[in-house]
């Protein structure tokens, strides 16, 4: 088919607009990366844009040489993996059950779940609850309270509802139980939404810091986000960190925020390309009805 002149003009204009959007989106991140590798003098003078100026690795070396950084990094990996597994089990089970219209009280349970999206007990009751359960300085204080996201559950529920009923009916005729249908039929066909939910939960757990900050008072239990937060607070507050001299202290104060952003987002950027195709299809398929 021959394309019209107006359509060609639309393609050119659309391409230019998308390139501008990509540049506007990437510029802040590239600038942060450049600052993380730049020297204190160029950062303070505002001369760092897209490329590092006065290439410097002092802050990275200081952070990486601290044993507590690696302990907290290991904690973050543990909290993220364990929390994501628990969240996926709970979300999948609830979403699959609520996707069935024959379930008694389905509408009530959906309304009850949605209600919790807008109303909660508040910070103090949550803290009292965690303390009464004996979870202060316990891993469960981080992975359990946020284990089920109603928003994620509703997305997964919509995906399950979009699947043909004939698949499950045929499996039931062949003798599969409810759990057999779920594990052998539904979940193998749900890779897009599963990958999407894993990404959502993993990012949330990886970036989470407030729960650990609130419920932990032992440094060796902190996730890396709390470590970096304390690093930023100490550097920007003018406090000496790890016996550094004045020059190193100024360097750390200048680009510690950029370094912490890069260290925090790097693992997610590493994983995201492998699940990106599932991420797009998972969201779209969950919104399509037969």
QUIHUGI-V493447 format. One record per residue. PHI is phi in whole degrees, -180 to 180 (999 if undefined). Layout:
BEGIN
PHI
PHI
END
This chain:
BEGIN
999
-84
-88
-75
-64
-65
-70
-63
-62
-61
-63
-65
-62
-62
-63
-62
-64
-66
-63
-63
-65
-62
-64
-62
-73
-82
-56
-60
-69
-62
-64
-64
-61
-63
-65
-66
-107
-103
-83
-61
-64
-72
-66
-67
-87
73
-96
-93
-121
-98
-128
-62
-123
66
-44
-148
-116
-59
-65
-60
-65
-65
-67
-69
-82
-86
-60
-64
-60
-73
-63
-68
-65
-63
-61
-62
-61
-63
-62
-68
-67
-65
-63
-66
-63
-62
-63
-67
-64
-65
-66
-64
-62
-68
-64
-67
-65
-76
-80
-97
-69
-83
-67
-66
79
-57
-64
-64
-67
-65
-63
-63
-66
-64
-57
-71
-72
-111
-133
-146
-71
103
-66
-66
-59
-64
-65
-62
-64
-62
-67
-68
-81
75
-99
-63
62
-122
-61
-66
-66
-96
-92
-87
-56
-104
-71
-126
-98
-63
-59
-64
-63
-67
-64
-67
-60
-62
-64
-63
-66
-79
-76
-61
-66
-63
-63
-72
-64
-66
-67
-65
-63
-76
102
-75
-80
-59
-70
-64
-62
-63
-82
-101
-115
-71
-64
-60
-90
-112
-57
-60
-72
-65
-63
-64
-67
-60
-64
-57
-68
-62
-63
-63
-68
-64
-86
-68
-139
-68
-61
-66
-62
-84
-103
-110
-127
-111
-61
-76
-104
-65
-77
-66
-64
-71
-58
-68
-62
-67
-63
-63
-62
-68
-73
-75
-87
81
-84
-70
-125
63
69
-72
-79
-64
-64
-64
-63
-67
-64
-63
-62
-73
-127
-64
-64
-65
-63
-64
-63
-65
-65
-75
-91
-58
-62
-67
-64
-72
-83
-56
-57
-78
-116
-61
-65
-72
-59
-66
-67
-65
-68
-70
-66
-70
-107
-101
-108
-74
END
